[in-house]
């Protein structure tokens, strides 16, 4: 049996498969998680090998444990934004605890520990600094955390207003051929890129006939009124970061602002926020009915 040349349909399938796998490999590089690393030393400054370092998430009660390597260093990758405490143990040294560690989206934190000689049953607790300085890169960015999202009044439950807290971000008038809603550092409004938990949200459509912005994935999936409710609810949002300059190559798909959103995860305690909101709405309707 002789085999002919591949059909155009098979060639198209192969091309489509290579495009999808290449896109997924690029998308995988865009992570919304953070990292914590550092070095463990003794009172003389010598590195401590095989020390146990624990990272405990306060809200969920989960913990991750690693051991220091040959250089006394450790590293926690893929850390979700939240509140943590850290513990370091090594036989012959007192346990060292670091509380109040706040991790934001895409943070690269460095926490170094100097152990004190003594029984491991004793412990030394230190409060972490409220200001985290990233010394690993020169990215210019702004973080809007859960505290601001939950306490600032938002028009239509859309976090679009919070984007204006970013230096260099301004609201822009929309048109058929430019519907990006905001501009960063003078870039076009359709030059921004939005991700949710590392997945692209730039799949918005417009009524513009040439479909340039739609086909190019230049617009986030906004509502018909231009709100962000269709991207993620403010109740489900943990925080977001807007990178405006000097961001890493994996965020170079568009030259404008890089908006990275992280959604909330579960906790070890119940939250009655939504129940309170519904109760207030019901009470308001009942008062209105009584007035009528």
C-alpha positions as CSV (number, residue, x, y, z in Angstrom):
1,X,0.0,0.0,0.0
2,X,1.3,3.4,-0.9
3,X,0.7,6.5,1.2
4,X,0.0,9.8,-0.5
5,X,0.9,13.2,0.7
6,X,-0.8,14.5,3.8
7,X,-4.2,16.0,3.2
8,X,-4.7,19.8,3.8
9,X,-7.0,18.9,6.7
10,X,-4.3,16.9,8.5
11,X,-1.8,19.6,7.9
12,X,-4.2,22.2,9.3
13,X,-4.7,20.0,12.4
14,X,-1.0,19.6,13.0
15,X,-0.5,23.4,12.7
16,X,-3.4,24.1,15.1
17,X,-2.0,21.5,17.6
18,X,1.5,23.1,17.5
19,X,0.0,26.6,18.0
20,X,-2.1,25.4,21.0
21,X,0.7,23.6,22.7
22,X,3.0,26.6,22.2
23,X,0.4,29.0,23.6
24,X,-0.1,26.8,26.7
25,X,3.7,26.7,27.3
26,X,3.8,30.4,27.2
27,X,0.7,30.8,29.4
28,X,2.2,28.4,32.0
29,X,5.1,30.8,32.5
30,X,2.8,33.5,33.7
31,X,2.3,32.7,37.4
32,X,0.3,34.6,40.0
33,X,1.9,32.9,42.9
34,X,4.7,34.3,45.1
35,X,8.0,32.9,46.5
36,X,9.8,33.1,49.8
37,X,13.5,32.2,50.1
38,X,16.4,32.9,52.5
39,X,19.3,31.6,54.4
40,X,19.6,30.0,57.9
41,X,22.8,30.7,59.9
42,X,24.1,30.2,63.4
43,X,25.3,32.9,65.8
44,X,28.8,33.0,64.1
45,X,27.3,33.5,60.7
46,X,28.0,30.0,59.4
47,X,25.2,28.4,57.4
48,X,23.1,25.7,59.0
49,X,22.5,22.6,57.0
50,X,19.4,20.4,57.0
51,X,17.4,22.8,59.2
52,X,13.6,22.4,59.0
53,X,11.8,25.4,57.7
54,X,8.0,25.5,57.9
55,X,5.6,27.9,56.1
56,X,2.2,27.9,57.8
57,X,-0.8,29.7,56.3
58,X,-2.7,31.3,59.1
59,X,-6.2,31.5,57.4
60,X,-6.3,27.9,56.2
61,X,-4.0,26.2,58.7
62,X,-2.0,24.4,56.0
63,X,1.7,24.1,56.2
64,X,4.7,23.3,53.9
65,X,8.0,22.1,55.1
66,X,11.4,22.1,53.5
67,X,15.0,21.6,54.6
68,X,18.0,23.9,54.0
69,X,20.5,22.8,51.5
70,X,24.3,22.8,51.3
71,X,24.4,26.6,51.4
72,X,22.0,26.9,54.2
73,X,19.4,28.2,51.9
74,X,15.7,27.3,51.4
75,X,13.0,28.2,49.0
76,X,9.2,28.1,48.9
77,X,7.8,28.4,45.4
78,X,4.2,28.8,44.3
79,X,3.1,30.5,47.5
80,X,-0.5,31.8,47.4
81,X,-1.2,35.4,48.6
82,X,-2.2,35.5,52.2
83,X,-1.0,35.7,55.8
84,X,1.7,33.3,57.0
85,X,4.0,32.5,59.9
86,X,7.4,30.7,59.6
87,X,9.2,28.3,62.0
88,X,12.8,27.1,61.8
89,X,14.1,24.2,63.9
90,X,17.4,22.5,64.2
91,X,18.8,20.2,67.0
92,X,21.0,22.3,69.3
93,X,19.3,25.6,68.6
94,X,16.2,27.3,69.9
95,X,13.2,27.3,67.6
96,X,12.9,30.6,65.6
97,X,9.4,31.9,64.7
98,X,8.5,34.7,62.3
99,X,4.9,35.9,62.5
100,X,2.9,38.4,60.4
101,X,4.4,37.5,57.1
102,X,2.1,39.1,54.4
103,X,2.5,37.7,50.9
104,X,1.0,39.5,47.9
105,X,0.5,38.4,44.4
106,X,3.9,37.8,42.5
107,X,6.0,38.8,45.6
108,X,9.5,37.5,45.8
109,X,10.3,37.8,49.5
110,X,13.6,37.1,51.3
111,X,13.5,36.0,55.0
112,X,16.8,35.2,56.7
113,X,17.1,33.5,60.1
114,X,19.9,33.5,62.6
115,X,19.4,30.7,65.1
116,X,20.4,31.0,68.8
117,X,22.1,28.1,70.7
118,X,19.8,26.4,73.2
119,X,17.2,23.6,73.6
120,X,14.8,23.2,70.7
121,X,11.9,23.4,73.2
122,X,12.6,27.1,73.7
123,X,11.5,29.5,71.0
124,X,12.1,33.0,69.9
125,X,9.3,34.9,68.1
126,X,9.9,37.9,65.9
127,X,7.3,40.0,64.1
128,X,7.9,40.5,60.4
129,X,8.4,43.9,58.9
130,X,5.2,45.5,57.6
131,X,7.1,46.8,54.5
132,X,8.3,44.1,52.0
133,X,11.0,45.2,49.6
134,X,11.6,43.1,46.5
135,X,15.3,43.2,45.7
136,X,15.2,40.5,43.0
137,X,13.9,42.7,40.1
138,X,13.1,46.3,39.1
139,X,9.4,45.8,38.2
140,X,7.3,48.9,38.8
141,X,3.9,47.7,40.1
142,X,1.0,48.5,42.5
143,X,-0.9,46.0,44.7
144,X,-4.5,46.5,45.7
145,X,-5.1,44.0,48.5
146,X,-8.3,42.5,50.0
147,X,-8.5,45.3,52.7
148,X,-9.1,48.0,50.0
149,X,-11.3,45.8,47.9
150,X,-13.6,45.0,50.9
151,X,-13.8,48.5,52.4
152,X,-13.8,51.0,49.5
153,X,-17.1,51.8,47.9
154,X,-17.2,50.5,44.3
155,X,-19.6,51.6,41.6
156,X,-21.7,48.6,40.5
157,X,-19.5,46.2,42.4
158,X,-16.8,46.6,39.7
159,X,-13.2,46.9,40.7
160,X,-12.4,49.1,37.7
161,X,-12.3,52.2,40.0
162,X,-9.5,50.6,42.0
163,X,-7.3,50.4,38.8
164,X,-7.0,54.2,39.1
165,X,-5.0,53.8,42.3
166,X,-2.1,52.7,40.0
167,X,0.3,55.6,39.2
168,X,0.2,56.2,35.4
169,X,-3.3,54.7,34.9
170,X,-6.0,56.9,33.6
171,X,-9.6,56.3,32.3
172,X,-10.0,56.6,28.6
173,X,-13.1,57.3,26.5
174,X,-14.3,54.2,24.5
175,X,-14.9,54.0,20.8
176,X,-15.6,51.1,18.4
177,X,-11.9,50.7,17.6
178,X,-10.6,51.3,21.1
179,X,-12.5,49.8,24.0
180,X,-9.9,49.0,26.6
181,X,-11.4,51.4,29.2
182,X,-8.1,52.6,30.7
183,X,-4.5,53.5,29.6
184,X,-1.2,52.9,31.4
185,X,1.7,55.2,30.9
186,X,0.3,56.6,27.7
187,X,-0.1,53.2,26.0
188,X,-3.2,52.4,23.9
189,X,-6.2,51.2,25.9
190,X,-6.1,47.9,24.1
191,X,-2.5,47.3,25.0
192,X,-3.2,46.0,28.5
193,X,-3.2,42.3,29.5
194,X,-5.4,40.7,32.1
195,X,-5.0,37.3,33.8
196,X,-7.0,35.5,36.5
197,X,-5.1,33.0,38.5
198,X,-2.6,32.8,35.7
199,X,-5.2,32.3,32.9
200,X,-5.8,34.9,30.3
201,X,-9.0,37.0,30.5
202,X,-8.3,38.8,27.2
203,X,-11.2,37.3,25.2
204,X,-13.5,40.3,25.0
205,X,-15.5,41.0,21.9
206,X,-16.7,44.3,20.3
207,X,-19.1,45.4,17.6
208,X,-16.3,46.8,15.5
209,X,-16.6,45.2,12.1
210,X,-12.9,44.5,11.3
211,X,-12.6,42.5,14.6
212,X,-9.0,43.6,15.1
213,X,-9.1,43.9,18.9
214,X,-11.3,40.8,19.3
215,X,-9.2,38.5,17.1
216,X,-6.0,39.7,18.6
217,X,-7.1,39.1,22.1
218,X,-6.5,42.7,23.0
219,X,-9.5,43.3,25.3
220,X,-10.5,41.8,28.6
221,X,-13.9,40.2,28.9
222,X,-15.8,43.3,30.2
223,X,-19.6,43.6,30.5
224,X,-21.6,45.4,27.8
225,X,-21.4,48.5,30.1
226,X,-17.7,48.3,30.4
227,X,-17.6,46.9,33.9
228,X,-15.4,44.1,35.3
229,X,-18.2,42.1,36.9
230,X,-17.9,39.5,34.2
231,X,-14.2,39.0,34.8
232,X,-14.4,38.2,38.6
233,X,-16.7,39.3,41.4
234,X,-15.3,41.6,44.0
235,X,-16.4,39.1,46.6
236,X,-14.4,36.4,45.0
237,X,-11.3,38.5,44.5
238,X,-8.3,38.3,46.9
239,X,-6.2,41.0,45.4
240,X,-4.6,42.2,42.2
241,X,-1.3,43.7,41.0
242,X,-0.8,46.1,38.0
243,X,2.7,46.0,36.6
244,X,3.4,49.2,34.6
245,X,7.1,49.1,33.7
246,X,10.1,46.8,33.6
247,X,8.1,43.6,33.9
248,X,9.5,40.2,33.1
249,X,9.6,38.8,29.6
250,X,6.7,36.4,30.2
251,X,4.4,39.4,30.5
252,X,5.5,41.0,27.2
253,X,2.6,39.9,25.1
254,X,1.3,43.5,25.2
255,X,3.3,46.7,26.1
256,X,0.7,48.2,28.4
257,X,-0.3,47.4,32.0
258,X,-0.1,43.8,33.1
259,X,-3.1,43.1,35.4
260,X,-2.8,40.0,37.5
261,X,-5.8,39.0,39.6
262,X,-5.9,36.3,42.3
263,X,-9.2,34.9,43.5
264,X,-10.0,34.0,47.1
265,X,-9.6,30.5,48.5
266,X,-11.3,28.7,51.3
267,X,-10.5,29.3,55.0
268,X,-10.8,27.3,58.2
269,X,-13.6,29.6,59.5
270,X,-17.0,30.4,58.1
271,X,-17.7,33.8,56.5
272,X,-21.2,35.3,56.7
273,X,-20.5,38.3,54.5
274,X,-22.9,37.2,51.8
275,X,-25.6,36.3,54.3
276,X,-25.4,39.7,55.9
277,X,-25.7,41.4,52.5
278,X,-28.8,39.5,51.6
279,X,-30.3,40.1,55.0
280,X,-29.8,43.9,54.6
281,X,-31.3,43.8,51.1
282,X,-34.4,41.9,52.4
283,X,-34.8,44.4,55.3
284,X,-34.6,47.3,52.9
285,X,-37.3,45.8,50.7
286,X,-39.6,45.2,53.7
287,X,-39.2,48.8,54.8
288,X,-40.0,50.0,51.3
289,X,-43.1,47.9,51.2
290,X,-44.3,49.2,54.6
291,X,-43.9,52.8,53.4
292,X,-46.0,52.0,50.3
